[in-house]
Amino acid sequence: MTIAADQQTLIRVCDISDLEVERGRAALFGTTQVALFLLADGTVHAVDNLDPFSGANVMSRGIVGSKGETPTIASPMHKQIFDLRTGECLEAQGKDPVALRVWPITLIDGAIHLDSEDLR
């Protein structure tokens, strides 16, 4: 989970209570799709919903897990595994690794916000 600094450019996405633990949700901002994940420890992560390997907007339907202490999301298409904190591809399933974009979020009074500057 990352905290953004400038609250004037923040866009409210949803309340944390709108998310289910370890189940993804997609949010649409113009043509940009973001996948949101609430983990069992209460942290929230946001990454691109676009799977860089298949080109489909499906990461919000991925499988949440972990590798050691690293929270992960596995693509529902070809099972590549990504670090939810950094977007790094941890298992590329024989392909060249490609990272997911990570979206900084801000939590304000139980609501999740994205910075509109990042959505450009």
C-alpha positions in Angstrom: 0.0 0.0 0.0 1.4 3.4 -1.0 0.3 6.8 0.3 0.0 9.7 -2.2 0.8 13.2 -0.9 -1.4 15.8 -2.8 -5.0 15.4 -1.7 -6.3 18.0 -4.2 -5.8 15.6 -7.1 -7.3 12.5 -5.4 -10.3 10.6 -6.9 -12.4 8.5 -4.5 -12.6 4.9 -5.8 -14.6 3.1 -3.2 -14.7 2.3 0.5 -12.5 -0.5 1.9 -15.8 -2.2 3.0 -16.7 -2.5 -0.7 -13.8 -5.0 -1.1 -13.8 -8.6 -0.1 -10.6 -10.0 1.4 -8.4 -11.6 -1.2 -10.9 -11.0 -4.0 -10.1 -8.4 -6.7 -12.3 -5.6 -7.9 -11.8 -3.6 -11.1 -12.3 0.2 -11.3 -12.6 2.1 -14.6 -11.2 5.6 -15.0 -11.8 6.7 -18.6 -10.0 4.0 -20.6 -7.8 2.9 -17.7 -8.7 -0.1 -15.6 -7.2 -0.7 -12.1 -7.4 -3.9 -10.1 -7.9 -3.4 -6.3 -7.1 -6.0 -3.7 -7.8 -6.1 0.0 -5.5 -8.6 1.8 -6.1 -10.4 5.1 -3.7 -8.1 6.9 -5.8 -5.1 5.9 -3.5 -3.7 3.3 -4.9 -2.6 0.0 -3.0 -2.8 -3.3 -3.8 -1.5 -6.8 -2.3 -2.7 -10.0 -3.1 -2.6 -13.7 -6.1 -4.7 -14.5 -4.5 -5.4 -17.9 -2.6 -8.7 -18.0 0.6 -7.8 -19.9 0.9 -11.3 -21.2 -2.6 -12.0 -22.6 -3.6 -8.4 -23.2 -7.0 -9.0 -21.5 -8.3 -6.9 -18.6 -8.5 -9.8 -16.1 -6.0 -9.2 -13.2 -8.9 -8.4 -10.8 -10.0 -12.0 -11.4 -6.6 -13.3 -10.5 -5.6 -15.7 -7.7 -4.3 -13.9 -4.6 -1.5 -15.6 -2.8 2.0 -15.2 -1.4 5.6 -16.3 -2.0 7.1 -16.2 1.4 6.3 -12.7 2.8 5.5 -11.3 -0.6 1.8 -10.8 -1.5 1.1 -11.9 -5.0 -1.5 -12.1 -7.8 -1.5 -14.8 -10.4 -3.0 -14.0 -13.8 -6.2 -16.0 -14.4 -5.1 -16.5 -18.0 -1.6 -18.1 -18.0 -0.8 -18.1 -14.3 2.2 -15.6 -14.4 2.7 -14.4 -10.8 3.3 -10.8 -9.8 4.4 -9.0 -6.6 1.4 -6.9 -5.6 3.7 -4.3 -3.9 6.1 -3.7 -6.8 4.4 -5.2 -9.9 7.5 -7.3 -10.6 6.8 -10.6 -12.4 8.1 -13.4 -10.1 7.1 -16.3 -12.3 6.8 -15.7 -16.1 5.9 -19.3 -17.0 8.7 -19.5 -19.6 8.1 -16.0 -21.1 10.1 -12.8 -20.8 9.1 -11.1 -17.5 6.9 -8.0 -17.8 5.9 -6.0 -14.8 2.4 -4.8 -13.8 2.0 -1.1 -13.2 1.4 -0.4 -9.5 -1.0 2.4 -8.6 -0.3 4.5 -5.5 -3.4 4.7 -3.3 -4.4 6.9 -0.4 -6.7 5.8 2.4 -8.9 8.6 3.9 -11.6 7.7 6.5 -11.9 4.2 5.1 -12.2 5.2 1.5 -9.6 4.3 -1.2 -8.4 7.1 -3.5 -6.2 7.2 -6.6 -4.3 10.3 -7.7 -5.8 11.7 -10.9 -2.3 12.8 -11.9 -1.3 9.1 -12.1 -4.2 8.3 -14.4 -3.0 10.5 -17.2 
